[in-house]
């Protein structure tokens, strides 16, 4: 089976008939025995290519569930999630595996890296897992340079600061040329200075590498730094 990329470079953004990430009447219901929890209630949302947005709202509002669906780690109970115009629910297993490995990158609060590997080795491993072999070292060099990590490239990830670890995770997405980055509370465990450093890195990923960046956050500082804030409450747009 031939697997093709979901991403197409737009010549003019306004001509696109599709967004980078779209939710069409999406419901997500979690069941435990007779109990049901409705996490998303007909979510309608479109995020444009190269947009940096924040999904903002209280705990339990459905933000992280929306991110899980966009990552292809779960399926909606009803409705459709599309990435660059293609419905994730219609992808076969090979296409979905390709998507998770090549098209989308995920940054969590912590635990993004192999702690015993160096910063450089973590970025290189992320790239190798995509199956890429040619030009690997050059891509790693460019990503480390872009996020000011060359002086720390030989340091084990477990010895890096929280802000440095998040920058290495973002650099890994840049080296992979992932068109979509999903970040779940990436600054929640950081102080204000390191939070700003990570926000600068996310903007650099958008500006220099053309990625669409979606950040789930509770932080007003993160919300102030993005192109658009999307508030979600009780599983729908507020």
WOTA-V919958 format. One record per helix or strand of 2 or more residues. SS is the DSSP state (H for helix, E for strand). FROM is the first residue (numbers start at 1). TO is the last residue. If there is no record, write none. Layout:
ss=SS from=FROM to=TO
ss=SS from=FROM to=TO
//
This chain:
ss=H from=13 to=15
ss=E from=21 to=32
ss=E from=35 to=47
ss=E from=52 to=56
ss=H from=63 to=70
ss=E from=78 to=83
ss=E from=86 to=87
ss=H from=88 to=90
ss=H from=93 to=103
ss=E from=104 to=107
ss=H from=119 to=128
ss=H from=136 to=146
ss=H from=150 to=152
ss=H from=157 to=159
ss=H from=162 to=176
ss=E from=180 to=184
ss=H from=192 to=209
ss=E from=212 to=217
ss=H from=220 to=225
ss=E from=228 to=233
ss=E from=236 to=237
//
